[in-house]
């Protein structure tokens, strides 16, 4: 009795690889832009609201 063994891999091939790469790059770009805008604007916002004692609570995790 011979049993056939089917091997599967977890590899992305063809054009799906490029779509996955583009998705990761786009996500990283938007994340870095969000972090840049927030870290630049947050000291001004906190200063206007007179809340420097709570500054550490308003920072997003890195």
Secondary structure, 3 states (H helix, E strand, C coil): CCCCCCCCCCCCCCHHHHHHHHHHHHHHHHHHHHHHHHHHHHHHHHHHCCCHHHHHHHCCCC
